[in-house]
Amino acid sequence: MQSERIDEKSLCKKYRTNVARLIRAWKKGFTDMEIAQETGIDPIKLQQIKSDIEMAHRRLRQARKNSSLADQAVRQRHIFFNPFT
């Protein structure tokens, strides 16, 4: 299974900025415009970073969901094909 966290290091390299700092600012409730003024990052670039983070979260949730569904299917098949174990 994939790691349970987003790889912030690769995003920092990709966008050449401190992504962890941006995430903390978003969690505190700052708007994109406030962050852009404070950090000097283009608002379009901020939107790209945010969408990359959202996609990474979706992938993690989907992978987690698929693995749990696969585990359930294996258990059900095991019980169905061999009920005496």
C-alpha positions in Angstrom: 0.0 0.0 0.0 1.1 3.6 -0.6 2.3 5.8 2.1 -0.3 7.5 4.2 1.0 11.0 3.6 1.5 13.3 0.6 5.1 13.7 -0.5 5.6 17.4 0.3 9.3 17.2 -0.6 8.6 16.4 -4.2 6.0 19.2 -4.4 8.5 21.6 -2.9 11.0 20.7 -5.6 8.4 20.8 -8.3 7.1 24.3 -7.4 10.3 25.6 -5.8 8.5 26.8 -2.7 7.7 25.6 0.9 4.5 23.6 0.4 4.3 22.8 4.1 4.1 26.5 4.9 1.3 26.9 2.3 -0.7 24.0 3.8 -0.4 25.4 7.3 -1.6 28.8 6.0 -4.6 27.2 4.3 -5.4 25.2 7.4 -5.4 28.5 9.4 -8.0 29.9 7.1 -5.9 32.3 4.9 -7.2 33.0 1.4 -5.2 32.4 -1.7 -4.9 36.1 -2.2 -3.6 36.7 1.3 -1.0 33.9 0.8 0.0 35.2 -2.6 0.6 38.7 -1.1 2.5 37.3 1.9 4.7 34.9 -0.1 5.0 36.5 -3.4 3.7 33.4 -5.2 1.5 33.8 -8.3 -2.2 33.0 -7.5 -2.4 30.7 -10.5 0.6 28.8 -9.1 -1.1 28.5 -5.7 -4.2 27.1 -7.4 -2.0 24.5 -9.2 -0.4 23.5 -5.9 -3.8 23.2 -4.2 -5.1 21.1 -7.0 -2.1 18.8 -6.9 -2.5 18.3 -3.1 -6.3 17.6 -3.6 -5.5 15.0 -6.3 -2.9 13.3 -4.0 -5.5 13.1 -1.2 -8.0 11.6 -3.6 -5.5 9.0 -4.7 -4.6 8.1 -1.1 -8.3 7.7 -0.2 -9.0 5.7 -3.3 -6.1 3.4 -2.7 -7.2 2.9 1.0 -10.7 2.2 -0.2 -9.6 -0.3 -2.8 -7.3 -2.1 -0.4 -10.1 -2.4 2.2 -12.5 -3.7 -0.5 -10.0 -6.2 -1.7 -9.5 -7.4 1.9 -13.2 -7.9 2.3 -13.5 -9.8 -0.9 -10.7 -12.1 0.0 -12.3 -12.9 3.4 -15.7 -13.5 1.8 -14.3 -15.8 -0.9 -12.4 -17.7 1.8 -15.5 -18.3 3.8 -17.6 -19.1 0.7 -15.2 -21.7 -0.8 -14.0 -23.3 2.4 -16.5 -22.8 5.2 -14.8 -25.4 7.5 -11.6 -23.4 8.2 
